[in-house]
Amino acid sequence: MKRETIYKSIMSVMVVMLFAAIAFVGMAALLPAGVLYAVGTIVGAPQTEQQIKDASSDLDMDEINRKVSMYYPDVTPLDTMLRNTLNKAKIDSFTTEFYATDTKPLYDTIATGCAKDTTKNYCNTIVCTTATTWNIDDTMLFPDVTDTQDGQAFAAIIVNKSNTTLTIQSLNGPTGTGGNTDYGMPAIADGTVARRMGSAKYELDSTTTPYGAIPGTAFNYAQIFMTQVEEGFYQRTAKKEAKWGITQLEQLNLFDMKTTIEGAFLFGARHRFIDSAATTEKKYTCAGVRRYITGESEYGTGGGKCDPSLSDMINICKEVFTGNNGSSKRIWFYGDDLAAGLNNIDFVQKQLAANNTEAVLGVIFRKIVTSFGELLCLRHPLFSQYGYGKYGLILDMNNIEKHIREPLSTNELDLDKLGVRKSNAIILSEASCPVVRNPLTHRWVKPAA
């Protein structure tokens, strides 16, 4: 009895499936060819490359980009990383604007200080260097000023502000005199560094000065990069001993395109201009990341010698990782001469030779670990070719972006059919530029003059 019940159940299911299949085929016969039954499925017609491109052009461009990033990743590391990074943005114009700094610095230099006065608990003649660093009610720390009752660093609060002129009130300090029952004001010398701490508000305060991005916007131009390879009809049809055709030419040209894009992204100069040769149309060139970086570190004994020392190395790390809000890991590109000099430092040589590596966005780096942070190092093959064999560039990749006006694409042309000449051509083009945010997190390294 139980077997008979199971048998009937199986037969019922099979009958239902059979009728469903017949109904599906019948509906398919009534529908026109090429109708989609489900996303990504084409019925009644072969799936062409053009249909794929029309349905998912972004995927197609991403695939080209991914393949290009795989060519010579260590020769063009910045280009490789920016093709693999998520820090990319599509732009609708050849001009892209961005905030160069997203956070306020935590310190500022006092341009004009004040004399010691224990009869008052305030000073209204303090002049700072950068007005946008400070707001009313910010507290300040002066680590180098220790003329206080307990001998520790002097602290104050900003009670008024007019442009760069601050009125500050003591939070500690020397003992007050002459009727001043509060702390007095210590002497603050011109050039003293003040550190910004948290604001202090009244109990009933419900608002404060809104946060402002400083110093404003920077911009760059998207540059159109293009390369073209051709193969003539007779060259294409000729018998060859070695496999050599347009595919091999395309690979060589792609290498040249990547290296020149790398050069523009590193050292290019931003400009919008009219080509004086024969046209009235504007051209755009992008600024390389070096153009946005103002912080510099020097090494060596001077005279342009490439002789870095352990002390130089420690100072470089200190300058890179302190005084900014960057990552605890930075990448360091450097030229051949600086690479040789660094290998003469025992501490550096041991770490680089330890095969302690890390992959970042498709590029393999060697680590130098210090108490300030980690440097991911790579001898950049193009630095020497561009004349920067003794120089280095330290980047925080969290603050480097790529803005894209037109993604990398390929276009195949039959120039014979177009009546131009008897050859086939492949054109690769891209319009893009690098973007540098928070420039204090990056650094240019050079030999001492």
C-alpha positions as CSV (number, residue, x, y, z in Angstrom):
1,M,0.0,0.0,0.0
2,K,2.8,2.4,0.9
3,R,4.7,1.6,-2.3
4,E,1.6,2.2,-4.4
5,T,1.1,5.6,-2.8
6,I,4.7,6.7,-3.5
7,Y,4.4,5.5,-7.1
8,K,1.2,7.5,-7.7
9,S,2.9,10.6,-6.2
10,I,5.9,10.3,-8.6
11,M,3.6,9.8,-11.6
12,S,1.6,12.9,-10.7
13,V,4.7,15.1,-10.5
14,M,6.0,13.8,-13.8
15,V,2.6,14.5,-15.5
16,V,2.7,18.1,-14.2
17,M,6.2,18.7,-15.4
18,L,5.4,17.3,-18.9
19,F,2.4,19.6,-19.3
20,A,4.5,22.6,-18.1
21,A,7.2,21.8,-20.7
22,I,4.7,21.5,-23.5
23,A,3.1,24.9,-22.5
24,F,6.5,26.6,-22.4
25,V,7.5,25.3,-25.9
26,G,4.1,26.4,-27.2
27,M,4.5,29.9,-25.8
28,A,8.0,30.1,-27.3
29,A,6.6,29.3,-30.7
30,L,4.2,32.2,-30.5
31,L,6.8,34.8,-29.4
32,P,9.1,36.6,-31.9
33,A,12.7,35.6,-32.2
34,G,15.1,37.3,-29.8
35,V,12.6,37.9,-27.0
36,L,14.2,37.7,-23.5
37,Y,12.6,35.2,-21.1
38,A,15.0,36.1,-18.3
39,V,17.7,38.6,-17.6
40,G,20.8,37.7,-19.6
41,T,19.1,35.0,-21.7
42,I,18.4,35.5,-25.4
43,V,16.0,33.0,-27.1
44,G,15.7,32.4,-30.8
45,A,18.9,34.3,-31.9
46,P,22.6,34.0,-31.5
47,Q,24.1,36.2,-28.8
48,T,26.4,38.7,-30.6
49,E,29.3,40.7,-29.2
50,Q,27.3,43.9,-30.0
51,Q,24.4,42.7,-27.9
52,I,26.7,42.1,-25.0
53,K,28.3,45.6,-25.4
54,D,24.8,47.2,-25.7
55,A,23.6,45.4,-22.6
56,S,26.6,45.9,-20.4
57,S,29.0,48.4,-21.8
58,D,30.4,49.2,-18.4
59,L,31.4,45.6,-17.9
60,D,33.1,45.6,-21.2
61,M,35.1,48.7,-20.4
62,D,36.0,47.3,-17.0
63,E,37.3,44.1,-18.7
64,I,39.5,46.2,-21.0
65,N,40.7,48.2,-18.0
66,R,41.5,45.0,-16.0
67,K,43.5,43.5,-18.9
68,V,45.4,46.7,-19.4
69,S,46.3,46.8,-15.7
70,M,47.9,43.4,-16.0
71,Y,50.4,44.6,-18.6
72,Y,53.8,45.5,-17.0
73,P,52.3,46.3,-13.5
74,D,55.8,47.0,-12.0
75,V,56.9,49.3,-14.7
76,T,53.8,51.5,-14.4
77,P,52.8,51.0,-10.8
78,L,50.8,54.2,-10.3
79,D,48.7,53.6,-13.5
80,T,48.2,49.9,-12.5
81,M,47.0,50.8,-9.0
82,L,44.6,53.6,-10.2
83,R,43.1,51.1,-12.7
84,N,42.5,48.7,-9.9
85,T,41.4,51.1,-7.2
86,L,37.9,51.8,-6.0
87,N,38.8,55.5,-5.7
88,K,37.6,56.4,-9.1
89,A,35.0,58.9,-10.2
90,K,33.2,59.5,-13.6
91,I,33.2,63.2,-14.5
92,D,31.1,65.0,-17.1
93,S,33.6,67.7,-18.0
94,F,37.3,68.0,-18.8
95,T,37.7,70.1,-15.7
96,T,37.3,68.4,-12.3
97,E,37.2,70.2,-9.0
98,F,37.9,68.7,-5.7
99,Y,38.8,69.6,-2.1
100,A,42.5,69.4,-1.7
101,T,42.3,69.1,2.1
102,D,39.4,67.4,3.9
103,T,40.4,68.0,7.5
104,K,41.8,70.9,9.6
105,P,45.4,70.7,10.8
106,L,45.9,70.2,14.5
107,Y,48.5,72.9,14.9
108,D,49.4,76.4,13.7
109,T,52.3,78.8,14.1
110,I,51.8,82.0,16.2
111,A,53.0,84.8,14.0
112,T,52.9,87.4,16.8
113,G,53.0,86.4,20.4
114,C,52.8,88.4,23.7
115,A,54.9,89.5,26.6
116,K,54.5,88.0,30.1
117,D,51.8,89.8,32.1
118,T,50.6,88.3,35.4
119,T,48.2,91.1,36.1
120,K,45.8,89.8,33.4
121,N,44.5,86.3,32.6
122,Y,44.1,87.1,28.9
123,C,46.0,88.5,25.8
124,N,44.2,90.1,22.9
125,T,47.1,90.6,20.6
126,I,47.9,87.0,19.5
127,V,48.2,86.7,15.7
128,C,48.0,83.2,14.2
129,T,49.2,82.2,10.7
130,T,46.1,80.3,9.5
131,A,42.8,81.8,10.6
132,T,40.7,78.9,9.4
133,T,42.4,76.5,11.8
134,W,40.8,78.3,14.9
135,N,37.3,79.0,16.2
136,I,36.0,80.7,19.3
137,D,35.9,78.3,22.2
138,D,38.7,76.1,20.9
139,T,41.3,75.2,23.5
140,M,45.0,75.5,22.7
141,L,48.1,73.8,23.9
142,F,51.6,75.4,23.8
143,P,54.0,72.5,24.6
144,D,57.1,74.8,24.4
145,V,55.7,77.3,27.0
146,T,56.1,75.9,30.5
147,D,56.1,79.1,32.6
148,T,53.2,77.8,34.7
149,Q,52.6,77.0,38.4
150,D,53.1,73.3,37.9
151,G,55.8,73.6,35.2
152,Q,53.7,71.8,32.6
153,A,52.7,73.0,29.2
154,F,50.6,76.2,29.0
155,A,47.0,75.9,27.8
156,A,44.5,78.5,26.8
157,I,41.0,79.0,25.3
158,I,40.0,81.3,22.5
159,V,37.4,83.8,23.7
160,N,37.4,86.1,20.7
161,K,38.6,86.1,17.1
162,S,38.9,88.7,14.3
163,N,40.5,87.3,11.2
164,T,43.9,86.1,12.3
165,T,43.9,88.0,15.7
166,L,42.9,85.9,18.7
167,T,42.0,86.8,22.2
168,I,43.1,83.9,24.5
169,Q,42.5,83.3,28.2
170,S,44.7,81.3,30.4
171,L,43.6,77.8,31.6
172,N,46.8,77.5,33.6
173,G,49.9,79.7,33.8
174,P,52.0,81.7,36.3
175,T,50.4,83.0,39.5
176,G,48.3,86.1,39.1
177,T,49.4,89.4,40.7
178,G,48.0,92.9,41.2
179,G,44.4,91.9,41.9
180,N,44.3,89.1,39.3
181,T,43.1,86.1,41.3
182,D,43.2,83.9,38.2
183,Y,46.2,82.6,36.3
184,G,48.5,85.2,34.6
185,M,49.7,85.1,31.0
186,P,53.2,83.7,30.3
187,A,55.4,85.0,27.5
188,I,54.6,83.5,24.1
189,A,57.4,84.1,21.5
190,D,56.8,84.7,17.8
191,G,57.0,81.5,15.9
192,T,55.7,79.3,18.8
193,V,53.6,76.4,17.6
194,A,50.1,76.1,19.1
195,R,48.2,72.8,19.1
196,R,44.4,72.7,18.7
197,M,42.3,70.8,21.2
198,G,38.6,70.4,21.8
199,S,36.2,73.3,22.2
200,A,34.6,74.2,25.5
201,K,31.0,75.4,25.5
202,Y,28.5,76.9,28.0
203,E,25.9,74.5,29.5
204,L,23.1,76.1,27.4
205,D,24.9,76.3,24.1
206,S,23.1,74.4,21.4
207,T,25.2,75.5,18.3
208,T,28.8,76.1,17.4
209,T,30.8,77.4,14.5
210,P,30.2,75.1,11.5
211,Y,33.1,73.0,10.3
212,G,34.7,74.4,7.1
213,A,36.8,72.6,4.6
214,I,40.1,74.3,4.0
215,P,41.8,75.7,2.0
216,G,39.1,75.3,-0.7
217,T,39.0,73.6,-4.0
218,A,41.7,72.5,-6.3
219,F,41.2,71.2,-9.9
220,N,42.7,69.2,-12.6
221,Y,42.1,68.7,-16.3
222,A,41.3,65.3,-17.9
223,Q,43.9,64.6,-20.6
224,I,43.0,62.6,-23.7
225,F,45.5,59.8,-24.1
226,M,45.4,58.0,-27.5
227,T,47.5,55.4,-29.3
228,Q,47.1,53.7,-32.7
229,V,48.5,50.7,-34.4
230,E,48.2,49.7,-38.0
231,E,48.9,46.7,-40.2
232,G,49.0,46.9,-43.9
233,F,47.2,44.4,-46.1
234,Y,50.3,43.0,-47.7
235,Q,52.1,42.8,-44.3
236,R,49.1,41.0,-42.9
237,T,48.9,38.4,-45.7
238,A,52.7,37.8,-46.1
239,K,54.2,34.6,-44.9
240,K,56.3,35.1,-41.7
241,E,58.8,33.0,-40.0
242,A,57.8,34.3,-36.6
243,K,54.3,35.2,-35.4
244,W,54.2,38.9,-35.8
245,G,51.0,40.9,-36.5
246,I,48.7,43.6,-35.3
247,T,48.2,41.8,-31.9
248,Q,52.0,42.0,-31.2
249,L,52.1,45.6,-32.4
250,E,49.1,46.4,-30.1
251,Q,50.9,45.0,-27.1
252,L,54.1,47.1,-27.8
253,N,52.0,50.2,-28.3
254,L,50.0,49.5,-25.1
255,F,53.3,49.4,-23.2
256,D,54.3,52.8,-24.6
257,M,50.8,54.2,-23.8
258,K,51.0,53.0,-20.2
259,T,54.5,54.4,-19.6
260,T,53.6,57.8,-21.0
261,I,50.3,57.9,-19.0
262,E,52.4,57.0,-15.9
263,G,54.8,59.9,-16.7
264,A,51.9,62.4,-17.1
265,F,50.2,61.1,-13.8
266,L,53.5,61.6,-12.0
267,F,55.0,64.7,-13.4
268,G,52.6,66.3,-15.9
269,A,51.8,70.0,-16.0
270,R,48.2,71.2,-16.0
271,H,47.2,73.5,-18.9
272,R,44.3,74.3,-21.2
273,F,45.5,75.8,-24.5
274,I,45.0,76.2,-28.2
275,D,47.4,74.2,-30.3
276,S,49.4,76.8,-32.2
277,A,50.2,74.4,-35.0
278,A,47.0,74.2,-37.1
279,T,43.8,74.2,-35.0
280,T,41.6,76.5,-33.0
281,E,40.3,73.7,-30.7
282,K,41.4,73.5,-27.1
283,K,43.6,70.8,-25.7
284,Y,43.9,69.8,-22.0
285,T,46.9,68.4,-20.1
286,C,46.7,67.0,-16.6
287,A,48.9,67.9,-13.6
288,G,50.8,64.9,-12.2
289,V,50.6,64.1,-8.5
290,R,54.0,65.8,-7.9
291,R,52.5,69.2,-8.7
292,Y,50.1,69.1,-5.8
293,I,52.6,68.0,-3.1
294,T,54.2,70.8,-1.2
295,G,55.9,68.8,1.6
296,E,59.5,67.9,1.0
297,S,62.1,65.9,2.9
298,E,65.8,66.1,2.2
299,Y,68.6,63.5,2.8
300,G,72.4,63.3,2.4
301,T,75.4,65.5,3.1
302,G,74.6,68.1,0.5
303,G,75.7,69.1,-3.0
304,G,73.1,66.8,-4.5
305,K,75.0,63.7,-3.4
306,C,72.9,60.5,-3.1
307,D,74.2,59.3,0.3
308,P,71.2,58.8,2.6
309,S,71.9,57.7,6.2
310,L,70.0,56.0,8.9
311,S,69.4,59.4,10.5
312,D,68.0,60.7,7.2
313,M,65.7,57.6,7.0
314,I,64.3,58.2,10.6
315,N,63.7,61.9,9.9
316,I,61.9,61.1,6.6
317,C,59.6,58.7,8.4
318,K,59.0,61.2,11.2
319,E,58.1,63.9,8.7
320,V,55.8,61.6,6.6
321,F,53.8,60.1,9.4
322,T,53.4,63.0,11.9
323,G,51.4,66.2,11.7
324,N,48.7,64.8,9.3
325,N,45.8,62.5,9.4
326,G,47.1,60.0,6.8
327,S,47.3,56.2,6.9
328,S,49.8,54.3,8.9
329,K,51.0,52.7,5.6
330,R,52.3,54.8,2.7
331,I,53.9,53.7,-0.6
332,W,57.3,55.0,-1.6
333,F,58.5,55.1,-5.2
334,Y,62.1,56.0,-5.8
335,G,64.7,56.1,-8.6
336,D,67.7,53.8,-9.2
337,D,70.3,56.0,-7.5
338,L,68.2,56.4,-4.3
339,A,67.5,52.7,-4.4
340,A,71.3,52.0,-4.3
341,G,71.8,54.6,-1.6
342,L,69.1,53.0,0.6
343,N,70.7,49.6,0.3
344,N,73.8,51.0,1.9
345,I,71.9,51.5,5.1
346,D,72.1,48.3,7.1
347,F,68.7,48.7,8.7
348,V,67.0,49.3,5.4
349,Q,68.9,46.7,3.5
350,K,68.0,43.9,6.0
351,Q,64.3,44.8,5.8
352,L,64.2,45.0,2.0
353,A,66.1,41.7,1.7
354,A,63.9,39.9,4.1
355,N,61.3,39.3,1.3
356,N,58.7,40.9,3.5
357,T,56.3,41.9,0.7
358,E,52.7,43.2,0.4
359,A,50.5,43.4,-2.6
360,V,48.6,46.7,-3.1
361,L,46.2,47.0,-6.0
362,G,48.1,44.6,-8.2
363,V,51.6,45.8,-7.4
364,I,54.1,44.0,-5.1
365,F,56.0,46.2,-2.6
366,R,58.7,45.5,0.0
367,K,58.1,46.7,3.5
368,I,60.2,49.0,5.8
369,V,58.7,48.9,9.2
370,T,59.4,51.8,11.6
371,S,58.0,53.0,14.9
372,F,56.3,55.9,13.0
373,G,54.6,53.7,10.4
374,E,55.2,51.3,7.4
375,L,56.7,52.3,4.1
376,L,55.8,50.0,1.2
377,C,58.8,50.5,-1.1
378,L,59.3,50.0,-4.9
379,R,62.1,51.1,-7.1
380,H,60.2,52.9,-9.9
381,P,61.8,52.1,-13.3
382,L,60.6,55.3,-14.9
383,F,62.0,57.7,-12.3
384,S,65.5,57.6,-13.7
385,Q,64.3,57.8,-17.3
386,Y,62.5,61.0,-16.4
387,G,65.6,62.4,-14.7
388,Y,64.6,61.7,-11.0
389,G,67.0,58.8,-10.2
390,K,67.9,60.5,-6.9
391,Y,64.4,61.3,-5.9
392,G,61.4,59.6,-4.2
393,L,57.7,60.1,-3.9
394,I,55.7,59.0,-0.9
395,L,52.0,58.6,-1.4
396,D,49.0,57.8,0.8
397,M,46.9,55.9,-1.7
398,N,43.7,56.5,0.4
399,N,44.1,60.2,-0.7
400,I,44.8,59.5,-4.4
401,E,42.0,59.2,-6.9
402,K,41.5,58.8,-10.6
403,H,38.8,60.9,-12.3
404,I,37.6,59.6,-15.7
405,R,36.1,61.7,-18.5
406,E,36.0,58.8,-20.9
407,P,37.1,55.2,-19.9
408,L,39.7,53.3,-21.8
409,S,38.2,51.9,-25.0
410,T,39.3,50.3,-28.2
411,N,38.1,51.0,-31.7
412,E,38.9,48.8,-34.8
413,L,38.9,50.5,-38.2
414,D,39.2,49.1,-41.7
415,L,41.0,52.1,-43.3
416,D,40.8,50.3,-46.7
417,K,37.0,50.4,-46.7
418,L,37.1,54.1,-45.5
419,G,39.3,54.9,-48.5
420,V,42.2,56.1,-46.4
421,R,44.8,53.4,-47.0
422,K,45.1,49.7,-47.4
423,S,45.4,48.7,-43.7
424,N,43.6,47.8,-40.5
425,A,44.0,50.0,-37.4
426,I,43.3,49.6,-33.7
427,I,42.9,52.8,-31.6
428,L,43.0,52.9,-27.9
429,S,42.0,56.1,-26.0
430,E,41.2,57.3,-22.6
431,A,40.5,60.7,-21.0
432,S,41.4,60.9,-17.3
433,C,43.6,62.6,-14.6
434,P,44.9,61.9,-11.1
435,V,43.4,63.7,-8.1
436,V,45.4,64.4,-4.9
437,R,43.5,65.0,-1.7
438,N,44.9,66.0,1.6
439,P,48.4,66.9,0.2
440,L,50.0,66.9,3.7
441,T,49.8,63.1,3.7
442,H,52.2,62.9,0.7
443,R,55.8,63.8,0.4
444,W,58.6,64.5,-2.1
445,V,62.0,63.2,-1.1
446,K,65.2,64.8,-2.6
447,P,68.9,65.1,-2.0
448,A,70.1,68.1,0.0
449,A,71.4,70.9,-2.1
